[in-house]
Amino acid sequence: MNRTVIWCCADTQDGTRRQKEHVNLYAEQESLQVVKTISEVGKLDYFSIGVIHRRAKYKEYDLLLIEGLEVMDFSADVLTKEVRYLNTNRVKVFSLNDGEITVNTLPLC
């Protein structure tokens, strides 16, 4: 069972709620152990990224589960850096829309 952090972020409360329902359903179907859910509305909160980094560094989870790359609202170079950091700390990044994300599979932005 993978220890999982779910990260949802959309422009509206309804969008974030819809994402959360969709990703939680997937986690339940795959029998993932959700250890933390981060839900944000509007602009990305850099406090959340700090939480994601710390939990990765201390091996508190194995999988970051998102609906799609748009949740990680970064420029291409920052996105690459974030994915590399997580992968280096043995955290897989998985998007329901895009599959497993690594620096080698990131789409060109």
Buried (B, 14 or more C-beta within 10 A) or exposed (E): EBBBBBBBBBEEEEBBBBBBEBBBEBBEEEEBEBBBBBBBBEEBEEEBBEBBBEBBEEEBBBBBBBBEBBBBEBEEEEBBEBBEBBBEBEBBBBBBEBEEBBEEEBEEE
